[in-house]
Amino acid sequence: MGSKNGPNEGRIKNFKYSGTVTERMVVVWGANDDTVKPPTAANEVMVGVVFAFDSDQGTCDVVMEGNTEVVAGAPITVGAYVVINGTAGKVKTAAEAGGAVNYLCGQTTMTAGADGDIITMELVRSPYQSA
């Protein structure tokens, strides 16, 4: 896979993928230990963020720690903790209602003004439960 310029500073691992993946998509565990896939629900545990993919080989490079680019699913302020936003592999501000449990993906290092904005975040993995 080709190298790209970007803020990716952390560990990158190559995985097989199932489903349709895109660059900057948050991915979750697939059916096997060496497979990732797009999320199917908002409260899944993140593996990392797709940095690059090879559709001919069915593999993708996933940033597993450090700083990386992601796609916002809504407006987000800088410094906000974020979670998976639905099934598109985007992120949203962590603000679950009524004691719901979710899993943090990261902390933003830039502001997103709208759905679809590309922002950077520091990857964070942790359970999150609202008050």
Sequence and secondary structure as in RCSB ss.txt:
>XXXX:A:sequence
MGSKNGPNEGRIKNFKYSGTVTERMVVVWGANDDTVKPPTAANEVMVGVVFAFDSDQGTCDVVMEGNTEVVAGAP
ITVGAYVVINGTAGKVKTAAEAGGAVNYLCGQTTMTAGADGDIITMELVRSPYQSA
>XXXX:A:secstr
     SS  S EEEEEE S   TT EEEE SSTTEEE  SSTT  EEEEEEEEETTTTEEEEE SSEEEEEBSS 
B TT EEEEETTTTEEEE   STT EEEEEEEESS B STT EEEEEEEEEEEE  
